[in-house]
Amino acid sequence: DYQLENKKWILTEIMGKEFIPGEGNKEGFLYFDRETGRVSGRNSCNSINGTYDLKEGNRISFSRVASTLMACPDMQTADLFNEVLERAENYTVADGILSLNKARMAPMARFRQE
């Protein structure tokens, strides 16, 4: 999907809360590489990488996602970020905003295109 892939997506909101890097948090982001089918990024603390699969109807799944294991002052966002990648089933891209969703619930995470 040309809207999604080969772009860097910066985390702006997770589980309904605005995310601003700062105290104990680095920038959270995802990058989807069309050539390799791999996703990489940072969960606000640790580097992550794995694979992703896009299916019809804007469905998405992530697999074999691993992260480095540094401890950070705020592990809550990193843990939520990892959970979003485990649970996301579909995505939308509108006006430069990527939303990762499960079923028809409110977006679990939102990202802006860099």
Backbone as a ProteinNet text record, in pm:
[ID]
protein_1_A
[PRIMARY]
DYQLENKKWILTEIMGKEFIPGEGNKEGFLYFDRETGRVSGRNSCNSINGTYDLKEGNRISFSRVASTLMACPDMQTADLFNEVLERAENYTVADGILSLNKARMAPMARFRQE
[TERTIARY]
85.4	0	89.2	78.8	169	143.5	24.3	-3.5	74.8	103.3	158.6	309.3	352.8	489.2	593.5	719.3	835.8	821.8	759.9	745.1	772.4	815.7	834.9	710.5	655.9	536	571	544	579.8	458.5	477.3	369.3	319.5	186.2	127.3	25.4	-30.1	-134	-132.9	-147.8	-153.2	-259	-349.5	-461.9	-536.2	-561.6	-642	-568.8	-438.3	-362	-259.5	-250.6	-150.5	-11.5	76.1	214	308	385.4	486.2	619.1	720	849.9	904	970.8	1025.5	1075.8	1028.5	1072.9	1072.6	1190.5	1200.7	1152.8	1111.8	1061.5	1138.5	1171.7	1223.4	1106.3	1131.2	1029.4	991.6	862.4	815	786.2	823.2	794.7	793.4	735.5	735.4	777.6	844.8	880.3	848.3	765.7	724.9	804.7	886.1	971.7	905.7	857.5	785.7	872.1	1001.8	1091.5	1103.5	1118.2	1150.2	1029.6	920.7	806.3	836.2	936.5	975.3	929.8	900.4	867.4	978.5	1017.5	1118.8	1076.1	1143.2	1109.1	1156.3	1083.3	1115.2	983.2	971.8	847.1	847.8	928.3	950.7	1064	1114.9	1226.3	1324.3	1274.7	1358.3	1335.6	1441.8	1429.8	1348.4	1263	1183.1	1199.9	1182.6	1173.4	1101	1041.8	964.5	913.9	809.4	751	605.5	553.2	412.1	352.3	220.9	148.6	25.3	9.2	-108.4	-203.8	-331.9	-434.1	-543.9	-631	-741.8	-821.8	-880.2	-965.7	-886.9	-764.9	-681.2	-652.5	-646.7	-612.5	-461.3	-412.3	-268.2	-241.4	-129.7	-86.5	64.8	112.3	255.3	298.3	419.6	469	618.4	663.4	805.2	861.7	782.8	829.8	915.4	1037.6	1130.1	1174.9	1210.3	1263.6	1387	1473.2	1586.5	1530.3	1609.9	1557	1615.2	1634.5	1680.7	1568.5	1605.4	1506	1501.1	1381.1	1362.8	1279.1	1288.1	1209.6	1060	1009.4	867.5	852.7	827.4	810.3	665.2	574.5	432.1	402.8	454.9	430	490.1	611.3	676.6	594.8	544.9	463.4	332.9	268.1	145.2	172.4	283.6	321.7	335.2	404.9	422	286.8	199.1	65.2	-14.8	-4.6	-73.5	-30.2	100.6	149	98.9	83.2	29.3	-117.4	-193.3	-339.6	-397.2	-322.1	-377	-424.1	-542.9	-599.6	-618.6	-633	-655.3	-598.2	-588.6	-531	-606.2	-595.8	-645.9	-538.3	-532.3	-446.1	-534.5	-539.8	-620	-550.8	-537.3	-477.2	-341.3	-259.4	-125.3	-120.6	-232.9	-239.9	-265	-180.6	-197.8	-260.7	-369.5	-431.6	-420.8	-375.8	-376.7	-494.4	-576.8	-705.1	-724	-813.9	-861.6	-1012.1	-1064.9	-1208.6	-1258.3	-1369.6	-1425	-1406.4	-1315.1	-1290.6	-1217.5	-1209.4	-1131.9	-986.9	-917	-778.1	-693.5	-612	-523.2	-402.9	-359.8	-245	-261.4	-212	-210.4	-68.9	-35.6	97.5	80.4	173.8	173.9	291.4	270.2	378.2	487.1	613.4	724.4	745.2
-118.2	0	123.5	200.1	314.8	424.3	424.6	523.9	493.4	366.2	320.6	298.5	235.4	183.4	286.2	255.8	338.8	482	493.3	622.6	600.6	706.9	702	761.3	687.4	729	755.2	877.3	922.6	906.7	839.9	818.1	951.5	972.7	1094.4	1062.9	941.5	907.6	756.2	712.9	569.9	542.8	451	414.1	538.5	630.9	748.4	863.1	845.6	952.6	1010.1	1143.2	1209.1	1164.8	1141.2	1103.7	1215.3	1264.8	1367.4	1316.5	1297.3	1252	1352.6	1303.7	1394.5	1315.7	1350.3	1285.7	1133.7	1075.3	930.7	863.8	941.6	886	940.6	852.4	897.8	898.8	949.3	946.3	800.8	774.6	643.6	652.5	550.5	554.4	415	406.9	284.7	318.3	222.7	235.1	101.8	105.4	-15.1	-22.9	-125.8	-141.5	-236	-178.9	-256.3	-367.4	-338.2	-436.2	-564.5	-549.9	-664.5	-716.6	-637.6	-677.3	-668.6	-586	-572.9	-438	-439.7	-316.5	-292.4	-167.7	-133.6	-3.5	30.2	154.6	154.6	233	240.7	255.8	183.8	185.7	292.8	394.3	508.1	480	357.1	319.6	232.1	119.4	20.4	16	-21.9	-46.4	-173.1	-170.8	-288.7	-323.7	-449.8	-490.9	-623.5	-645.8	-767.1	-766.6	-844	-848.3	-803.8	-760.6	-723.2	-781.2	-798.9	-855.5	-770.3	-722.7	-644.1	-733.8	-725.4	-803.6	-710.1	-764	-686.9	-619.6	-505.5	-436.6	-368.8	-323.1	-250.8	-334.3	-467.1	-551	-561.8	-569.2	-575.1	-670.8	-739.9	-819.1	-808.3	-812.3	-805.3	-940.2	-982.6	-1107.6	-1098.1	-1187.2	-1194.9	-1057.9	-979.1	-847.5	-865	-818	-825.9	-685.3	-665.8	-535.2	-554.5	-453.5	-454	-442	-466.9	-479.6	-378.9	-255.5	-149.3	-111.8	-73.6	-20.3	130.9	185.1	329.4	378.1	509	562.7	535.8	543.9	519.6	398.4	282.6	160.5	142.9	220.7	202.2	222.8	331	357.1	246.8	204.9	98.2	-29.8	-62.9	-184.4	-172.5	-56.6	-34.5	-43.2	14.6	13.8	-131.3	-214.2	-355.2	-425.7	-391.1	-451.6	-412.5	-287	-241.7	-327.1	-351.9	-431.3	-575.5	-628	-763.8	-770.4	-666.2	-671.9	-608.7	-521.6	-449.2	-546.1	-517.6	-600.5	-522	-389.6	-309.6	-170.6	-97.3	36.8	129.3	257.9	359	465.5	523.2	638.7	747.9	861.3	974.3	1103	1194.9	1326.7	1314.9	1219.1	1204.8	1143.9	1084.9	1019.9	870.4	789.7	644.2	604.3	528	472.5	321.4	261	115.6	79.5	-13.7	-41.6	-191.1	-220.6	-357	-352.6	-438.8	-442.8	-300.4	-262.5	-129	-37.1	-72.9	9.3	138.2	230.5	353.3	314	395.8	362.2	336.2	230.3	199.9	292.3	330.7	422	503.8	627.4	716.8	765.4	782.5	827.7	934.5	1031.1	1128.5	1097	1123.9	1099.3	1203.9	1158.1	1252	1326.2
0	0	0	-107.3	-123.8	-21.5	40.1	144.4	271.2	293.1	420.5	414.5	306.6	302.3	259.6	298.9	265.9	317.3	434.5	502	649.3	715.2	860.1	925.3	1022.2	1093.8	1240.4	1286.3	1421.2	1514.1	1625.8	1722.6	1779.7	1775.7	1833.2	1943	1939.8	2037.4	2057.8	2183.2	2211.8	2316.5	2284.9	2372.4	2421.9	2329.2	2360.8	2427.3	2455.1	2520.5	2424.6	2422.6	2339.6	2384.5	2287.3	2318.9	2276.6	2371.9	2343.5	2398.1	2312.3	2363.6	2463.3	2563.6	2663.9	2781.2	2898.5	3022.2	3009.5	2991.4	2989.9	2863.9	2764.1	2639.1	2520.6	2426.4	2298.1	2200.3	2082	1977.9	1949.2	1938.8	1893.5	1745	1668.9	1525.8	1464.9	1345.4	1264.8	1123.5	1059.7	918.4	851.2	748.1	675.4	545.4	530.7	412.6	311.8	201.2	100.8	41.4	17.4	-45.8	35.9	166.9	252.2	330.8	337	418.7	567.1	602	742.6	797.9	925.9	996.6	1098.3	1112.2	1211.9	1278.1	1386.4	1453.6	1597	1678.9	1821.7	1898.1	2008.1	2085.5	2194.4	2176.5	2267.4	2364.1	2361.9	2449.1	2370.6	2322.4	2255.4	2105	2033.7	1889.9	1869.7	1767.7	1736.4	1590.1	1558.6	1419	1409.8	1295.3	1272.3	1130.2	1105.1	972.1	980.9	867.3	861.5	735.2	738.4	625.4	602.1	479.1	443.5	365	398.9	329.3	281	198.4	143.6	254.4	222.8	319.9	430.3	397.9	495.4	619.4	603.2	717.4	726.4	849.7	873.5	988.9	980	1095.2	1105.6	1227.4	1256.2	1312.3	1279.6	1337.9	1363.8	1448.9	1486.2	1523.4	1596.6	1639.4	1764.8	1756.6	1869.4	1904.1	2030.6	2068.8	2154.8	2152.1	2243.6	2385.2	2485.3	2621.6	2719.8	2672.5	2761.2	2858.7	2978.4	3072.4	3054.4	3055.2	3040.9	3158.5	3190.7	3302.2	3285.5	3161.8	3138	3047.7	3106.3	3027	2982.9	3040	3010	2861.6	2803.5	2661.8	2575.5	2606.9	2529.8	2534.9	2652.8	2667.2	2587.6	2594.4	2517.8	2367.8	2323.4	2182	2134.5	2213.4	2177	2171.7	2264.8	2268.1	2143.8	2101.3	1980.4	1861.2	1848.5	1735.3	1742.7	1862.9	1878.3	1839.3	1872.7	1860.3	1734.9	1667.5	1551.4	1443.2	1389.8	1282.6	1153.7	1166	1045.7	1066.8	957.6	963.1	869.7	896.8	804.1	789	670.6	645.9	589.1	658.2	611.7	653.7	559.2	587.8	656.3	612.7	667.3	806.7	851.2	982.4	962.9	1023.6	1023.9	1156.9	1150.4	1271.2	1266.1	1376.3	1390.5	1479.9	1432.2	1496.1	1520.6	1613.9	1633.4	1617.2	1531.7	1503.3	1474.4	1537	1511.3	1631.5	1718.5	1837	1796.8	1891	1866.5	1832.9	1754.9	1719.4	1844.3	1837.6	1948.8	1946.8	1825.4	1813	1686.2	1694.7	1577.4	1555.6	1428.7	1387.8	1281.6	1279.2	1169.4	1078.9	950.7	855.2	873.1	876.2	890.6	760.3
[MASK]
++++++++++++++++++++++++++++++++++++++++++++++++++++++++++++++++++++++++++++++++++++++++++++++++++++++++++++++++++

